[in-house]
Amino acid sequence: LMVSCSNQKNTKKSRVYHEINTRYNIYYNAEIAYEEALKNKNSSYEDNLSQIISIYPVYPEEQKKINGFETTIDKCVKAIKMHSIQAKTEKDPKKRGNIKYQEWFEQREFNPFLKSVWMLMAKAEYQSLDYVRSVSTFSYITRLFKNDHAVVMESNLWMAKAYTQMGWEY
């Protein structure tokens, strides 16, 4: 079973196997680590009521060292390395005229759950105040999942948020 579910093969069995393992093993632990780190980060923040209160809190640079988002990023990288399926299947000549099949065949990532992993990793990079790294990850997500409009729109919103935090309004 393990040999037939390699991420070098793109079969229905391997896609299901890697999706389930990604979702319930690595992603679950990464999401818990992200939520705990976000809770710790938000509980440590205090508003300065003598100044204008920002919609999104502005954290000092030393906060970057304190938070625990690196655990989330490491787990997401592990999920991507272990469960990414980028091998193409053989084209089915019967489905040549099917537009949905053509879109599916042209995609670059065949594990359907990895878009959630990529988004979690980019959000963790954003929350760890590494805005340039998060923008590059969000940009990669928009190219990798260009056919999924919801993912592209969410990535673009997070990129705009990161650019704003860096002061790059132009």
N, C-alpha and C positions, 0 to 999 in steps of 0.2 A: 504493500500500500504506500509506504514512504517513497519508494523508488518511482512509482507511477504518479506521485503527486509532487514531482519536482517543479521548481519555479522556472525551469528551462523548457518545460512542456506547457503548451497552452491547450489543455483539454477541459471539459466541463468539470470533471472530478478535481483537477488541480486548482481550478478557479474557486470552486466551493471550499476545498480544503484550506487554501491559503486565506480566503475571506474569513472563514470561521476562526482560524488560528489568529489572524490579525485582530479581529474584533474582540474576541473573548480572552485572549492571553495578553498580548502586548499593549494594545490600545486601551483596554480597561485600566491597566496599571498606570499608563501614561496619563490618562484622563484624571484619575484620582490624585496623582502627583501634581498635576496642573491646578486642580481645584484647591488642594491644600496650600500650594504656593501662592495662589491668587488670594486666598483667604488671609494668609499671613501678611502678604503685601498690603492688602487693603486695611487690615487691622492696625498696621504700623503707621499708616498715614494720618496726619492731623492737619486740618485746614488752618491756614493763617487768616483769621477773621479781620485783620487790619488791612488786608489787600483784597482785590477782586477775586472771588472764588471761581476757579476754572471748572468747566464742565467735566473735563478729564483731568484728574490729578496730575500734577507735574512732580515727579520724584527726583531727588538729588542723585548725582552720579554714583555716590557710594552705595546707594540702594541696589545697584547692579550686582554687587558682590554678595549681598545678604540673601537674596531670594533663591528659591530652589527650583527654578525653571529648567536648569540644566539636566535634571533627571528626566523631565518630560521630553526634552529635545533628544537626549540619548536613547530613550525608549522608542521614540518615533523613527530615529535613524536606524535602529535595530529592526524595526518592523519593515521599513522600506527595503533594507538590504536583504532580509530573509524572505519576504513575501511578495516582492514586486514581480509581476509577470509581464515581461515585455516581448516575449517571443510571439511571433505571428503564427496563426493556424494556416492550414492550406485553404485556399479559396474554394468555396462551394459553387460550382458552375450553375447549379439550379437557382441560386439566390442572386444571380448577377443583376437582375433588374430591381431588387429590393433595396430601397433607399436606406432603411434602418440598418440593414445588414452592411451596406457599404460604409455608413458612418461608424458602425461598431468595428468593422475591419480596419478602418483608417486610424483608429485611436492608438495611442502609444502605450497605455497602461491598461492591462486587462483584469487586474484585481479590483473589483468594484468598490471595495472599502478603503482603498489607499487614499482616496481624495480626502476622507475625514482625517486620516493620519497626517497628510501633508498640511491640512489647514490647522490642525492642533499644533504641529511643530512651528508653523509660521506665527501663530498666535503666542506661543510660548516665547519665541524670539522677540516678539513685540513687547510682551510683558516684562522680559528681562532687560528692557531698555536698549536692546541692540537693534535699532531701527533700520540701519542699512542692510543688515543680514535678513531681517524680516521682509523688507521690501524686495530683496532679490529672491527670496523664497516665494513670496506672493506672485511675483512676476513669472517665476518658473511654473507655478500652479496654473496661471492663466494660459500659458502655452501648452502645458501637458494635458489639461482638461478643457481645451478650447471648445469642445462640443457641448459641455455641460454649462449652460448659461447661468444657472444659479451659483455655481462655484466660482465662475469668472466674475460675476457681479460682487459676490462677497469678498473675493480677493481684491478687487479694485477698491472697494470701500475701506478695507483694512490698509491698503497701500496709501490711500488718501489720508487716512488717520495718521499713519507713520510719517508721511511727508510733512504733515502739519506739526507733529511733535518735534520734528527736526528743524522746523522753521523754513521749509522749502515750499512756500506757498505758490511760487511761480510755476 
